[in-house]
Amino acid sequence: MSTTSLPTTRTRVKARVSFNRFRAWLVACAIRPQARTWLVIQFAILHAVIWTFILINLKAAQDVHMDVAEAWGWGQKFLWGYGKHPPLSGWIAGVWFKLFPATDWATYALAMATVSVGMVICWFVSLRVVDARRAFLVVVMVALYPIFNFKGFKYNPDLLQLVTLPLLVLAYLNAFEKRSWQSGIWFGLAGALALMTKYWVLTMIGAIGLAALIHPARVRFLLSPAPWVGIATMAVAMIPHIVWLADAHFVPLTYAGDTYSIEDAGLVHQLVFGYVLHNAALLALPVALAALAMALVPPLARAPLRIVTRAWARGANPGVNVSQALNIWIIQIVVAAGPPLGALAFGVYLKTDWGISLFFLVPLALVAIPPLRVQGAVLFNIVAIWLVLSVATLIASPWIAAREMAANKDNTATYGARSDLARELTQAWHSRFASRWAVVAGTMESIQPMVFYSPDHPVAFIPNEAWSSGLTSLDDVKTYGFIGVFDPTDGRLPAFEKWVSEVAPNAERMVMTTRRFTHGKAGPSMSWNIYIAPPAR
């Protein structure tokens, strides 16, 4: 006689209870003072680890971005500036790569560590404005913002601003609240740290200044020592860099003027439209997913209209510090509108990447709207959405990478085998001179990967460029010799060949071809003009 085993109600109830207990535990940890900070830190670490592995898979057929290789090169010598930018991004890269090898995975880990630190600082910023429940929602929305995952793959000064600018806003909110000279010192140091990242942060500093002038409580703040001590502290902290700037004949300003000033009004309008559309599209994702998390709070079937109505209510909201929220709203509006309007007024080449650092306050600005109500279940839902999307992306990342490579198989800018060329050129130098390859010359796009991938890590020298990094000099180039690397399709080739003829007329010239194979799939073939100039004897 056969028997049939049926699942019992007790088992289902136990599973439901366990699930509910886990959800309750997560919400409790997010709001309990003793646990909430550690929960956010652990969340940020998990985000960094998952997305580092995702980027390793997605970028398996690519070399690191030239900005990353440039930052690595800067970090080999700690200066007060590097030609185009202030020094902080180079310093951090230098410290990081004293702990980790110069490998692709370490650059992605650095990028994800950077954005994850920024997430934690955004948490502390949020706590100044909203309660812990809303602050945790802000952190997960930030993690879903593509700048903090997909788009955050390249470490450079733009990405580093996701640490220094939240820190600046945090210091401002602290100074605005406490109005003490001690808070002013921290405010000034945060401002100096931001300025040492990139001069573009002047947009955020200006927005903070406008917020301080517009806010209804401006008189109390401006009559306190905090803003004036902050300004003085920032000025003093910036003295070493300002001295370097003067000694370098203000080359970063020359770089900005030469690179980003355009006169074509039509092109300016097109770039501004693209900038606005690009950043709006990126922000739409975390906002839409947060709305989904709020809509999924039960009961859905019994009261479908409450999907819209339950998230909003009239009356006072003790979960929002309206005075500090006003600061956030003003700052975000100014940094959102200022750059496009400035680009239109002054004919500036507005890059979409410049929005990377300017919109981290959007989730907080939305969550801080007083009529918005955030239920505890929303926190579990948004974390579940983040986890599902992250794990699904991790699983799909090899397939995504293969599809991208197949669709862009002739894209030499993305899939050109520059790392292979770096290793081949290192062997060529060693076989000829039995010494370390010290200098590589050419354009940034061609030579920065040589700096990163060559075992000798030669210093980059870019001829015919006013904004030298200061890492080497023309005398060093003549003394140690160099290898010139140039793309034969680049229109700047005649000027470079003229320079080689003047500096090293007896340089050996050749053409080298590279091609990468990834998982049996061939990438595009690239040819390079190579110039090998021996060391001085």
Phi, psi and omega in degrees: 000130182267155177233153179242129179265124180252142176297137183270156176298327182299321179296315180295319179296320180297317179298319181294319180297317180298317179297314180296323178294320179295316179298317179295322179297316180298313180297319180296318179295327182290336185245344182282127184304326183285341188240338193295320181294318179295325177297316180295317179297316179295322176299316180295320178296315179299319177300315181298317182293310182300313185283338171296315178293323177299314182292324176302317179289315183296326186257018185300329182264008184239154168276165179295154180296149183298331177296322180293314179297323178296315179299321177300315179298318177300320185292353179281347177215122185274103179248173178272003177178159184230043175082290184272330190220161169297173197268350193300318182296324177291320179299314182295319176298320179298317179293316182301315185275004164279340179262332184234154181285162177281078180230162181302313185298326180292329178289322178290324176295321177297316179298315181287328173296322179297308183291329180289323173297319176300323177298317180295319178295323175300327176298313180293326174298314183298322180296339176284345189244320185228173178284173187297325180298311180292323181298320179293322175300320178300316182299316182289324174299319177298319179297331179276346178292122187305336177298332182265008175218267183306308187280353182264031187280339185249121177283124177198180181301328178298314182291322181296335177297341176289353170258309188286327180286316171303323178296321178295315179297318178301315180295323178294313179300322178295315180293323180295326181279316187271326176056036180252162178292329177297315178295330177295322178297314179296322178298315179294319179295321177295321177296319179295319179299319179295316180294332177283356177270308181192141182294344178301338181293351174301333176297317179289320178298318177297320179295320178295319177299318178294321178299318179295328181277331184272328187303139179302333180267022186298324185297315180298320180290313185289336177273356178270164178287344190304306184294324184283322173296323178298315180297315180296318180296317179297318180297316180295316181296333182273355185304312180301320180290323179296321176299315177300318182301318179293317179297328180272012178058034174057043182298326177300324179290323175298316179301312181298316181294319182287328188269323192243007177265123180228155183249351180282104183298323179297319179293321178300313179298320180296318180293320179295317178298317179296321179298312181295314182296317182299311184288327176296320180295319179295320181288335182297328184295304180295328179294315180295320181290326175294320177297321177296317179299323178288325181289335184276005177286123181290162001271132180270316186290320186284334182218071185298330181292338181289349174305324181266316192280329188290340180280357184230141179204151177274170176101171181296148180235102181292350180277000182232127171272097189297325180298314178286327176299324178298321174301314181297316181297316181295313181301313183294321179297317182295314183285341175282319185270330187300305183300315177298318179293321178295320178297318178295321184286324188247004177065055183256139174287100186271107180278144178297329181295341180290345176278352182307316188269355193258353188238017179291344180274350184301311178303318179293319179299325179281315182294336181277003176294117188304320181292345180287133178246133182244112178277157182301323182297336180297324181297316178296318181298316183291324176294319178297319178297315178300315183294314180299313181295320181292313180293320178298319178294320178299315180294321184275351188302320176297321178293318178300316180298318179296319178296318180296318181293320179295323181284339183232041188296339181257010183276095182288333180297326182265319189247008176296142187273068180289329179294322177296319179298320180300317181290322178294320179292326176298316178296320179297319179294315181297321181292333181271320190237353179050042179213173180288138174283116191259328188222136172239137184238147179153204176274161180303316184299325184273323192261337180299321175299330177296320179300316185283316191269336179293137176300336179274345180047064180295157179277141181278136173229122182250104181293161175060027181234130186285335187258067179297144180288341182084004181281337178209178183220169179297326177297320177296321179300316181288326183285312187267351185077176182199165167244123175269136181232124183214140175283119183296343179271356182283131181294347179273003184301314181303319180294323180290317179297325175297317178297316179299318181297328181279321185273321183219075184297338181262016181298140176286134182242140179203172175239131177238147180237136179232153177203135182256143173243125181237119182053040179080359180259132183275134173273183181289150177272138180231139175251146183227138169276125184243137180230117182248112180253124185289160174295156176291144180260000000 
